[in-house]
Amino acid sequence: MPKKVSRPKTPKKKAPRRKAAAELHGQCGCGSVMFTVKGPVSDVVWCHCSKCQRFHGGPGAYAAAPRGAISFQRRDGLAWWDVSPTVQRGFCRQCGSSLFVSDSNEATLSICAGALTPPTGLSSESHLFVGSKPDWYEVKDGLPQHQTS
């Protein structure tokens, strides 16, 4: 009788942990930027590209939401840095907190996950640009890893 070959289990796609009607709040470290997200928010994607390393001092952790789902209660500290003709990074000019990444080609705005007030109900989804990460850490969490985007 032939030996039974066990196949690796195909991971089931996780159902989103957030409901469309959910509301999240976020802010910078000093409170000069405060915002609310109403509606769907993606799970967190970790970016290890060199630009995120410079902006955050390590990998960037981002959740994304439709631009229209984000409203600001306070934005007097919000500043934008033009990274390229289509990409901007939002930060607080008072305390320096990393807050957003905006790509004018995208319908969503990426939110730095650390700016969101817990509990968020979000989970980590994957890693991007792992081929660009520095040598001082390893990615061993079992999530999908992509060498580029």
Secondary structure, DSSP 8 states (H G I E B T S, - for coil): ----------------SS-TT-EEEEE-SSSSSEEEEES----EEEE--HHHHHHHSS-EEEEEEEGGGEEEEE-TTEEEEESSSSEEEEEETTT--EEEEEETT-SEEEEEGGGB-S-----EEEEE-GGG--TT----S-S-B-S--
